[in-house]
Amino acid sequence: MKRKIKKEEEEEEEEEDKKKEEEKKKNKKEEKKKEEEKKKKNKKKEEEEEKKNKKKEEEKKENKKKKEEDEKNKKKKEKEEKKKKEEEKKRRRRRRTRRRRRKGRGGRSR
């Protein structure tokens, strides 16, 4: 009788141990799964951050390019304006000298 009870107790103990072991495995598996999800999430976040930074860098480059282009156009425009002014000056000077020549030194027209 005592042996039977002892045997049953041992079996119960074994079963409990088995259950505990299974529970441990289950918990470990869940922990691993959580860890994997966390890694995935972090990786995704990192990739998005990288993408964002890349986009910012591209925008920065574009802005710089645009600024340089605008500066170039501004200089070109200023140069053209200066040239135009010089041409106008020369034209006026020529007209003035022509008029003077026509009038002559005495101020009389020929």
LOBALO-497803 format. One record per residue: residue number from 1; residue in three letters; z negated, x negated, y negated of N, C-alpha, C, O in turn. Coordinates in steps of 0.05 Angstrom, whole numbers. Example, Ala and Ser with C-alpha at 12.3 -4.5 7.8 and 13.67 -1.06 7.14 Angstrom:
// residues 2
[1, ALA, [-156, -264, 114], [-156, -246, 90], [-156, -264, 66], [-169, -285, 66]]
[2, SER, [-142, -257, 45], [-143, -273, 21], [-157, -258, -1], [-161, -268, -23]]
// end
This chain:
// residues 110
[1, MET, [0, -16, 24], [0, 0, 0], [0, -17, -25], [16, -13, -44]]
[2, LYS, [-18, -37, -25], [-20, -55, -48], [6, -70, -52], [15, -74, -75]]
[3, ARG, [17, -78, -29], [43, -93, -31], [65, -76, -43], [81, -85, -59]]
[4, LYS, [65, -51, -35], [85, -33, -45], [83, -30, -75], [102, -31, -90]]
[5, ILE, [58, -26, -84], [53, -23, -113], [61, -49, -128], [74, -48, -149]]
[6, LYS, [54, -72, -116], [60, -97, -128], [90, -101, -130], [101, -110, -150]]
[7, LYS, [104, -94, -108], [133, -96, -108], [145, -78, -129], [164, -87, -143]]
[8, GLU, [136, -54, -132], [146, -35, -152], [141, -47, -180], [159, -45, -197]]
[9, GLU, [118, -58, -184], [111, -70, -210], [130, -93, -216], [140, -95, -239]]
[10, GLU, [135, -109, -196], [154, -131, -200], [182, -121, -207], [195, -132, -224]]
[11, GLU, [190, -101, -192], [217, -89, -198], [218, -78, -226], [238, -82, -240]]
[12, GLU, [197, -64, -234], [196, -53, -261], [197, -76, -282], [212, -75, -302]]
[13, GLU, [182, -97, -276], [182, -120, -294], [210, -133, -296], [219, -140, -318]]
[14, GLU, [222, -135, -273], [250, -146, -272], [269, -129, -289], [285, -139, -304]]
[15, GLU, [266, -103, -285], [283, -85, -300], [279, -87, -330], [297, -87, -346]]
[16, GLU, [253, -89, -337], [246, -92, -366], [258, -118, -377], [270, -119, -398]]
[17, ASP, [255, -139, -361], [267, -165, -369], [297, -163, -372], [308, -173, -391]]
[18, LYS, [309, -149, -354], [338, -145, -354], [346, -130, -380], [365, -137, -394]]
[19, LYS, [331, -109, -385], [336, -93, -409], [333, -110, -435], [350, -109, -453]]
[20, LYS, [312, -125, -435], [307, -143, -458], [330, -162, -462], [339, -167, -484]]
[21, GLU, [338, -173, -440], [360, -193, -440], [386, -180, -451], [400, -191, -468]]
[22, GLU, [391, -156, -441], [415, -141, -450], [413, -135, -480], [432, -137, -495]]
[23, GLU, [389, -127, -489], [384, -121, -517], [389, -146, -534], [402, -145, -555]]
[24, LYS, [379, -168, -524], [383, -194, -538], [413, -200, -541], [423, -207, -562]]
[25, LYS, [427, -197, -519], [456, -202, -519], [470, -183, -539], [487, -192, -555]]
[26, LYS, [462, -158, -538], [474, -138, -556], [469, -146, -585], [487, -146, -602]]
[27, ASN, [444, -153, -591], [437, -162, -618], [453, -187, -627], [463, -188, -650]]
[28, LYS, [455, -205, -608], [470, -230, -614], [499, -223, -621], [511, -234, -640]]
[29, LYS, [510, -206, -604], [538, -197, -608], [542, -184, -636], [561, -190, -650]]
[30, GLU, [524, -166, -642], [525, -153, -668], [522, -173, -691], [537, -171, -711]]
[31, GLU, [504, -191, -688], [500, -212, -708], [525, -228, -712], [534, -234, -735]]
[32, LYS, [538, -235, -690], [563, -250, -691], [584, -234, -706], [599, -245, -722]]
[33, LYS, [586, -209, -699], [605, -191, -711], [601, -189, -742], [620, -191, -757]]
[34, LYS, [576, -186, -749], [569, -185, -778], [577, -211, -792], [588, -211, -814]]
[35, GLU, [572, -233, -779], [578, -259, -790], [608, -262, -794], [618, -272, -814]]
[36, GLU, [623, -253, -774], [653, -254, -776], [663, -237, -799], [680, -245, -814]]
[37, GLU, [651, -213, -801], [659, -195, -823], [653, -208, -850], [669, -207, -869]]
[38, LYS, [630, -220, -852], [622, -234, -876], [642, -256, -883], [650, -259, -906]]
[39, LYS, [649, -272, -863], [668, -293, -867], [695, -282, -877], [707, -293, -896]]
[40, LYS, [704, -260, -864], [729, -248, -872], [728, -239, -901], [746, -244, -917]]
[41, LYS, [706, -226, -908], [702, -216, -935], [703, -239, -955], [717, -237, -976]]
[42, ASN, [689, -260, -949], [688, -284, -967], [716, -296, -970], [724, -304, -991]]
[43, LYS, [730, -298, -947], [757, -309, -948], [775, -292, -965], [790, -303, -982]]
[44, LYS, [773, -266, -962], [790, -248, -978], [783, -251, -1008], [801, -252, -1025]]
[45, LYS, [757, -252, -1013], [748, -256, -1041], [759, -282, -1053], [768, -282, -1075]]
[46, GLU, [757, -303, -1037], [767, -329, -1046], [797, -328, -1052], [806, -339, -1072]]
[47, GLU, [811, -315, -1034], [840, -313, -1037], [847, -298, -1062], [865, -306, -1077]]
[48, GLU, [833, -276, -1067], [838, -260, -1091], [831, -277, -1116], [846, -276, -1136]]
[49, GLU, [810, -292, -1115], [802, -309, -1137], [824, -329, -1143], [831, -335, -1166]]
[50, GLU, [834, -341, -1121], [855, -361, -1123], [880, -349, -1136], [893, -360, -1154]]
[51, LYS, [887, -325, -1126], [910, -310, -1137], [907, -305, -1167], [925, -309, -1182]]
[52, LYS, [883, -296, -1174], [876, -291, -1202], [880, -316, -1219], [892, -315, -1240]]
[53, ASN, [869, -338, -1209], [871, -363, -1224], [900, -372, -1227], [908, -382, -1248]]
[54, LYS, [915, -369, -1205], [943, -376, -1206], [958, -360, -1227], [974, -370, -1242]]
[55, LYS, [952, -334, -1227], [965, -316, -1246], [958, -324, -1275], [975, -325, -1293]]
[56, LYS, [932, -330, -1279], [923, -339, -1305], [938, -365, -1314], [947, -367, -1337]]
[57, GLU, [940, -383, -1295], [954, -408, -1300], [983, -403, -1308], [994, -415, -1327]]
[58, GLU, [996, -385, -1293], [1024, -378, -1299], [1027, -366, -1327], [1044, -373, -1342]]
[59, GLU, [1008, -348, -1333], [1009, -336, -1360], [1005, -357, -1382], [1018, -356, -1402]]
[60, LYS, [987, -375, -1376], [982, -397, -1395], [1007, -413, -1400], [1014, -419, -1423]]
[61, LYS, [1021, -420, -1378], [1046, -435, -1380], [1066, -419, -1396], [1080, -430, -1414]]
[62, GLU, [1069, -394, -1389], [1088, -377, -1403], [1083, -376, -1433], [1101, -378, -1450]]
[63, ASN, [1057, -372, -1440], [1049, -371, -1468], [1056, -397, -1482], [1066, -398, -1505]]
[64, LYS, [1050, -420, -1469], [1056, -446, -1480], [1086, -449, -1485], [1094, -458, -1506]]
[65, LYS, [1101, -441, -1465], [1130, -443, -1467], [1140, -426, -1490], [1157, -435, -1506]]
[66, LYS, [1130, -402, -1492], [1138, -383, -1513], [1131, -395, -1541], [1147, -394, -1559]]
[67, LYS, [1107, -406, -1542], [1098, -418, -1568], [1116, -441, -1576], [1124, -443, -1599]]
[68, GLU, [1123, -458, -1556], [1140, -481, -1562], [1168, -471, -1571], [1180, -482, -1590]]
[69, GLU, [1178, -450, -1557], [1204, -439, -1564], [1203, -427, -1592], [1222, -432, -1608]]
[70, ASP, [1182, -413, -1599], [1179, -402, -1626], [1178, -424, -1647], [1190, -422, -1668]]
[71, GLU, [1163, -445, -1641], [1161, -468, -1659], [1188, -480, -1664], [1196, -487, -1686]]
[72, LYS, [1203, -483, -1642], [1230, -495, -1643], [1248, -478, -1660], [1262, -488, -1678]]
[73, ASN, [1247, -452, -1656], [1264, -433, -1671], [1256, -434, -1701], [1273, -433, -1718]]
[74, LYS, [1230, -436, -1706], [1220, -436, -1733], [1231, -461, -1748], [1241, -460, -1770]]
[75, LYS, [1229, -484, -1734], [1239, -509, -1746], [1269, -507, -1751], [1279, -516, -1772]]
[76, LYS, [1283, -496, -1731], [1312, -493, -1734], [1319, -476, -1758], [1337, -483, -1774]]
[77, LYS, [1304, -454, -1761], [1309, -436, -1783], [1303, -450, -1810], [1319, -447, -1829]]
[78, GLU, [1281, -464, -1811], [1274, -479, -1835], [1296, -499, -1842], [1303, -502, -1866]]
[79, LYS, [1305, -513, -1822], [1326, -533, -1826], [1351, -520, -1837], [1364, -530, -1856]]
[80, GLU, [1359, -497, -1826], [1382, -482, -1835], [1379, -473, -1864], [1397, -475, -1880]]
[81, GLU, [1355, -463, -1870], [1349, -454, -1898], [1352, -478, -1917], [1363, -475, -1939]]
[82, LYS, [1341, -501, -1909], [1342, -524, -1926], [1371, -532, -1931], [1379, -539, -1953]]
[83, LYS, [1386, -532, -1909], [1415, -539, -1911], [1429, -520, -1930], [1445, -528, -1946]]
[84, LYS, [1423, -494, -1927], [1435, -474, -1944], [1429, -479, -1973], [1446, -478, -1990]]
[85, LYS, [1404, -485, -1978], [1395, -491, -2005], [1410, -515, -2017], [1419, -514, -2040]]
[86, GLU, [1412, -536, -2001], [1426, -560, -2010], [1455, -553, -2016], [1466, -562, -2036]]
[87, GLU, [1468, -538, -1998], [1496, -530, -2003], [1499, -515, -2029], [1517, -519, -2044]]
[88, GLU, [1480, -496, -2033], [1480, -480, -2057], [1477, -498, -2082], [1491, -494, -2102]]
[89, LYS, [1459, -518, -2080], [1456, -537, -2102], [1482, -552, -2108], [1490, -554, -2131]]
[90, LYS, [1494, -562, -2087], [1519, -577, -2090], [1540, -559, -2102], [1555, -568, -2120]]
[91, ARG, [1542, -535, -2093], [1562, -516, -2103], [1558, -511, -2133], [1577, -511, -2149]]
[92, ARG, [1534, -507, -2141], [1527, -502, -2169], [1535, -526, -2186], [1547, -524, -2207]]
[93, ARG, [1527, -550, -2176], [1533, -575, -2190], [1563, -578, -2195], [1572, -585, -2216]]
[94, ARG, [1578, -573, -2173], [1607, -575, -2175], [1619, -555, -2195], [1636, -563, -2211]]
[95, ARG, [1609, -531, -2195], [1618, -511, -2214], [1612, -519, -2242], [1629, -517, -2260]]
[96, ARG, [1588, -530, -2246], [1580, -539, -2273], [1598, -561, -2283], [1608, -560, -2306]]
[97, THR, [1603, -581, -2266], [1620, -603, -2274], [1649, -594, -2279], [1662, -603, -2298]]
[98, ARG, [1658, -575, -2263], [1685, -565, -2267], [1687, -552, -2295], [1707, -556, -2309]]
[99, ARG, [1667, -536, -2301], [1667, -522, -2327], [1667, -542, -2350], [1682, -539, -2369]]
[100, ARG, [1651, -562, -2347], [1649, -583, -2368], [1676, -597, -2371], [1684, -602, -2394]]
[101, ARG, [1688, -603, -2349], [1714, -617, -2351], [1735, -600, -2365], [1750, -609, -2381]]
[102, ARG, [1735, -574, -2358], [1754, -556, -2370], [1750, -554, -2400], [1769, -553, -2416]]
[103, LYS, [1725, -552, -2408], [1719, -549, -2436], [1725, -575, -2451], [1733, -575, -2475]]
[104, GLY, [1722, -597, -2438], [1726, -623, -2450], [1702, -633, -2465], [1681, -619, -2466]]
[105, ARG, [1705, -657, -2477], [1682, -668, -2490], [1676, -654, -2517], [1653, -652, -2525]]
[106, GLY, [1695, -646, -2530], [1691, -633, -2556], [1683, -604, -2554], [1676, -592, -2574]]
[107, GLY, [1683, -594, -2531], [1674, -566, -2528], [1697, -546, -2531], [1693, -522, -2529]]
[108, ARG, [1722, -557, -2537], [1744, -539, -2539], [1758, -536, -2513], [1758, -554, -2496]]
[109, SER, [1769, -513, -2508], [1784, -510, -2483], [1812, -520, -2487], [1823, -519, -2510]]
[110, ARG, [1825, -529, -2467], [1852, -541, -2468], [1873, -521, -2470], [1897, -528, -2471]]
// end
